[in-house]
């Protein structure tokens, strides 16, 4: 499942705001760097467990991430 540009921009913006590289966020989320890149580039959507870890690392909520992902379907 691909995501839209808004979701990709949100993921990248929140990560940069947190001062994390893709690799650092991937480690915090418990996924490989390549897997996280696919989330941020919009090639994949994280499952609920991974999204929870990403949201926690980015100091946001899963609901905010999902809302951005579903707004422009």
N, C-alpha and C positions, 0 to 999 in steps of 0.2 A: 504494500500500500504506500503510495507516494503522498507527500504532504504538500501544502501550498507554500507560497513565498512568505506569507505572514508568519507561519509557524517556524520556517527556517530563520527568518529575521529575529523572531523572538528568542529562539534557542541561542543563536549567535550573540545577540545583544545581552542577554542575561549572563551568558558565560563570560563575555568580555567585561561586563559590569562587576562580576565577581572576581575579576583578575585571574582567571584560570585559562590555561591552554586547553586545547581539545584533549590532549593526552592526560592532563591532570584531572579534568572532569571525568574522563573515561575511567580512570583509576578509582575515583570517588564513587562512581556509579557501578563499578564492578563489571565493566565491559571492556572489550579491546578498543584500542584507539580507532581502528578501522570501523568497528561497529558504531562507535559514537559519531564518527565522521559521516556515516550513512544517515544517522538521525538528523544531524545538522544540515546536511546537503539535501535532505528531503527524500532520500531513496528508501528509507524505512521509518517505521514508527515504533518507539519502544513499547514493550509490554508494560502492564500495570506496575509490576514490581520494580522494573528498571526506571520507569517514569517517576516513581516515588523517590528512588535514590537520587535521580537527576534533580528533581524539584528540591529535595532537601539540600543538596550541594549548592543549588542556585538561590537558596533562600526564597523560594516561591512555593506555590501549591500545584499539585497535579491538576487540579481543576483549571488553573490558569493555562497550563500547557495544553490540556485537552480542548479548552475553549478556543484557543488560537488555532489549533489543528482543525477544528470542525466548523469554523465560521464561514469559510468560503468553499464548501464542497459543492 
